[in-house]
Amino acid sequence: MSFYLVKDVKEAAKKGKLGFELYRALLLNYGKRGEKAFFYLRENRVKKYKDFFVVVGREEYVVDESFCTCKDFQINLKAQKPCAHILAVEVAKLMKLYDEFDVYYVDFMDMTLKRGRSWR
């Protein structure tokens, strides 16, 4: 299953501004999940690795295509609707609003775990 952003959100994102218009479009179309997505974007919490996008929230959530590792997506939404992390990634892709790392996330996590630290 593929999730597509609604027209209002796409149009606001394509303007390239992380302002009220985008916030309003996300909130009106996706409710609290849209509001959280805007927060992730504003706080620069979307990261792009060679293999996955990651959104840093309480934990690091891996987003791959139309899948997210968060419980909201898997349990509450039953993988039928996008969670805040998927929304944030989709908007970030349109706006090129993410930090990009030239490493594989799985390798990065392996190094981090070996050192016994969490990265945020």
C-alpha positions in Angstrom: 0.0 0.0 0.0 1.3 3.4 -0.9 0.4 6.6 0.9 0.0 9.8 -1.0 -0.1 13.3 0.5 -3.4 15.2 -0.1 -3.3 18.0 -2.6 -3.4 20.9 0.0 -0.3 19.5 1.7 1.6 18.9 -1.6 0.9 22.4 -2.8 1.9 24.0 0.5 5.1 21.9 0.7 6.1 22.7 -2.9 6.1 26.4 -2.0 9.2 25.5 0.1 8.2 27.4 3.2 7.9 25.7 6.6 5.1 28.1 7.7 1.5 28.5 8.6 0.1 27.3 5.3 1.8 23.9 5.5 1.0 23.6 9.2 -2.7 24.3 8.5 -2.8 21.9 5.6 -1.2 19.1 7.7 -3.4 19.8 10.7 -6.7 20.0 8.8 -6.0 16.9 6.7 -4.3 14.7 9.2 -5.2 16.0 12.7 -2.7 15.5 15.5 -0.5 13.3 13.3 -0.2 16.1 10.8 0.7 18.5 13.7 3.4 16.1 14.9 4.8 15.8 11.4 5.1 19.5 11.2 7.0 19.5 14.5 9.4 16.9 13.2 10.0 19.0 10.1 10.4 22.2 12.1 12.8 20.6 14.5 14.9 19.1 11.7 14.3 15.5 12.9 14.1 13.8 9.5 17.3 12.0 8.5 18.1 10.3 5.2 20.5 7.4 5.1 21.5 5.2 2.1 18.9 2.6 3.1 16.1 4.3 5.0 14.7 7.6 6.3 14.7 7.9 10.1 12.5 10.3 12.1 13.8 11.1 15.6 11.1 11.2 18.1 11.0 9.5 21.5 13.0 6.8 19.6 14.4 6.6 16.2 11.6 5.4 13.8 12.6 3.9 10.5 10.4 4.8 7.6 10.7 2.8 4.4 8.3 3.5 1.6 4.8 3.1 3.2 6.0 1.5 6.4 7.1 2.8 9.8 8.4 1.0 12.9 6.3 3.0 15.3 3.5 1.4 17.3 1.0 4.0 16.2 1.4 2.9 12.6 1.5 -0.8 13.3 -1.2 -1.1 16.0 -3.5 2.0 16.0 -3.6 2.6 12.3 -3.1 -1.0 11.3 -0.9 0.1 8.4 -3.9 1.5 6.7 -3.1 5.2 7.1 0.1 7.2 7.4 1.5 8.0 10.8 3.2 11.3 11.7 6.6 9.8 10.7 5.6 8.8 7.2 3.9 12.2 6.8 7.1 14.0 7.9 9.2 12.0 5.5 6.9 12.5 2.5 6.8 16.3 3.1 10.6 16.4 3.7 11.2 14.6 0.4 9.2 17.3 -1.4 10.9 20.1 0.3 14.4 18.5 0.5 14.2 19.2 4.2 16.3 16.4 5.8 19.8 15.7 6.9 21.5 13.3 4.6 24.1 10.8 5.7 26.3 8.8 3.3 26.1 5.6 5.4 23.7 2.8 5.8 21.5 3.2 8.8 22.0 -0.4 9.8 25.7 0.1 9.9 25.4 3.3 11.8 23.2 1.6 14.4 25.7 -1.2 14.7 28.5 1.2 15.4 26.4 3.1 17.9 25.4 0.0 19.8 28.9 -1.2 20.0 29.9 2.1 21.6 26.9 1.9 23.9 25.5 5.2 23.0 22.3 6.6 21.5 22.4 9.2 18.8 19.9 12.1 18.7 
